[in-house]
């Protein structure tokens, strides 16, 4: 197999493991920075490595449009084309089925997009999605799915998950490269019975790993937690579980408790580009005048380049002056912060102290008491 996974430690439902890929090992739980166009916005490959990035995600739909999968393949796949030699994961284009809802038409064959670059019609089918991902050469590729919006009618959610299952069968049949691992994606919105049906049918394909899709699309956290709990209960214990599109720190702490292994999101770099820094206590707005005279770093516990070399006052000056360096440094810090959060979670699970780690995080995040959904996640996980 092109990918192996072994769980090494558990506490309640929380777990650590090691994902072995053709381009290197990945310790889990892990956060994956998003490199939509084959680059994590604002960061060089060296900076990615220095932040502790061990696997990066790229976008099938966007790379299909520009520069084209054939060109990437000729230039060595994502690894050779981008110069980032570590593991890559490519999504299937399924998220764009939701995010570009105003530009697409869904049929049983696939999804026809009016692409945002020039308006040309672009048909993405399960077979074409897999063909593009095979040309891109990622270590982990995703089955083509339909990601429904929130809220959505139950009838739509049921039809969507059934179509996703049919597209999974076609995706699996189209895959031919043995050095790539195909993950299936579960859907069903926040309807627990539909989630159960989707998950049970998806695991019948006996794939190397599974993703939980269709969350973090606007649903309340109170509805997300039961879905995660059910999903990690039904998904195979010996396979990696990937929660798609989730990157808020409090969501990671809760989802790791429930047994999720992998995460991705544009949140850290997008937040950095808007002038915000992530900390356990919440986001710092470096565009605010309150930080203009603060000599301390963004986070006294952080080992990133920004925290080790610059003060809040200097970073605030850069942001308020519109200097691109400030936004790059905040993006770098935010990516490192989420990697450190995952590292701290792994170490806490190994020591059997995830309850203490989560309590410490919650105390900093919510000094007046954690919200009910967070407590519920830890309770369901057997941590609290």
Secondary structure, 3 states (H helix, E strand, C coil): CCCEEEEEEEECCEEEEEEEECCEEEEECEEEEECCCCCCCCCCHHHHHHHCCCEEEECHHHHHHCCCHHHHHHCCHHHHHHCCCCEEEECCCHHHHHHCHHHEEECCCEEEEECCCCCCEEEEEHHHHHHHHHHHCCCEEECCCCCCCCCCCHHHHHHHHHHHHHHHHHHHHHCCCCCCEEEEEECCCCCHHHHHHHHHHHHCCCCCEEEECCCCCCCCHHHHHHHHHHHHHHCCCCCEEEECCCCCHHHHHHHHHCCCCEEEECHHHHHHHCCEEEECCEEEECCCHHHCCCCCCCCCCCCCHHHHHCCHHHHHHHHHCCCHHHHHHHHHHHHHHHHHHHHHHHHHHHHCCHHHHHHHHHHHHCCCCCCHHHHHHHHHCCCC
